[in-house]
Amino acid sequence: MVYQDIDITEVVEGVIEIFTMVAGLKKIEIKFNASESLQVCADIDMIKTVVRNLISNAIKFSNEGGEVLVSVEKKGHDAVVSVRDYGCGIDEENQKKLLHTDTHYSTFGTNNEEGSGLGLLLCQDFVMKNGGKLWFESVKNEGSTFYFSIPLKD
């Protein structure tokens, strides 16, 4: 792991650019909302991997013609990145299984895209290695929002 000072807003924006074409295939618009540049000390490759996975999942579980909203904001001493989709959401029973290594959970996307169910566990691990945490909110048939925090650089 290589910790360095990075502008997390810039990193997230760069990942969004990569996914704009992929999202376009499902006619999904990715909207980005950030009010300021936020400096964190983190492993850039790990952070990019987390953002890529969350955006990829949001696209996968969104319906054609939908939108994905990505935000970066300062909350206390953390930079918080959120990725919101308005897709199929996750029912309460499966929410309990999602971020636990002992209950492997995977499901198909809205176009039957397949996943391994390991992406979020990897994201959780990467975020924790960078001093942050990962969490989510989801409502069946309304969508999900995944968040992760990284401490701001002092």
Solvent accessible surface area in square Angstrom, and as a share of the most:
residue,aa,sasa,rsa
1,M,125,0.56
2,V,105,0.60
3,Y,95,0.36
4,Q,75,0.34
5,D,79,0.41
6,I,10,0.05
7,D,25,0.13
8,I,0,0.00
9,T,14,0.08
10,E,118,0.53
11,V,14,0.08
12,V,0,0.00
13,E,81,0.36
14,G,31,0.30
15,V,2,0.01
16,I,15,0.07
17,E,125,0.56
18,I,112,0.57
19,F,23,0.09
20,T,81,0.47
21,M,164,0.73
22,V,70,0.40
23,A,0,0.00
24,G,42,0.40
25,L,147,0.73
26,K,15,0.07
27,K,139,0.59
28,I,8,0.04
29,E,102,0.46
30,I,26,0.13
31,K,84,0.36
32,F,62,0.26
33,N,90,0.46
34,A,35,0.27
35,S,105,0.68
36,E,85,0.38
37,S,74,0.48
38,L,8,0.04
39,Q,83,0.37
40,V,0,0.00
41,C,62,0.37
42,A,0,0.00
43,D,11,0.06
44,I,45,0.23
45,D,98,0.51
46,M,22,0.10
47,I,0,0.00
48,K,71,0.30
49,T,33,0.19
50,V,0,0.00
51,V,0,0.00
52,R,94,0.34
53,N,36,0.18
54,L,4,0.02
55,I,0,0.00
56,S,45,0.29
57,N,31,0.16
58,A,4,0.03
59,I,8,0.04
60,K,28,0.12
61,F,39,0.16
62,S,1,0.01
63,N,82,0.42
64,E,104,0.47
65,G,56,0.54
66,G,27,0.25
67,E,52,0.23
68,V,0,0.00
69,L,56,0.28
70,V,0,0.00
71,S,15,0.10
72,V,3,0.02
73,E,73,0.33
74,K,112,0.48
75,K,106,0.45
76,G,61,0.59
77,H,162,0.72
78,D,44,0.23
79,A,0,0.00
80,V,8,0.04
81,V,0,0.00
82,S,14,0.09
83,V,3,0.02
84,R,69,0.25
85,D,8,0.04
86,Y,95,0.36
87,G,2,0.02
88,C,42,0.25
89,G,11,0.11
90,I,26,0.13
91,D,49,0.26
92,E,135,0.60
93,E,108,0.48
94,N,30,0.16
95,Q,43,0.19
96,K,135,0.57
97,K,70,0.30
98,L,20,0.10
99,L,26,0.13
100,H,97,0.43
101,T,117,0.68
102,D,125,0.65
103,T,55,0.32
104,H,112,0.50
105,Y,42,0.16
106,S,49,0.31
107,T,61,0.36
108,F,117,0.49
109,G,8,0.08
110,T,47,0.27
111,N,87,0.45
112,N,118,0.61
113,E,51,0.23
114,E,136,0.61
115,G,29,0.28
116,S,64,0.41
117,G,25,0.24
118,L,101,0.50
119,G,20,0.19
120,L,18,0.09
121,L,32,0.16
122,L,82,0.41
123,C,0,0.00
124,Q,43,0.19
125,D,60,0.31
126,F,38,0.16
127,V,0,0.00
128,M,120,0.54
129,K,93,0.39
130,N,8,0.04
131,G,53,0.51
132,G,14,0.13
133,K,122,0.52
134,L,13,0.06
135,W,81,0.28
136,F,38,0.16
137,E,102,0.46
138,S,14,0.09
139,V,81,0.46
140,K,102,0.43
141,N,117,0.60
142,E,105,0.47
143,G,2,0.02
144,S,6,0.04
145,T,13,0.08
146,F,19,0.08
147,Y,36,0.14
148,F,0,0.00
149,S,6,0.04
150,I,0,0.00
151,P,54,0.34
152,L,32,0.16
153,K,94,0.40
154,D,178,0.92
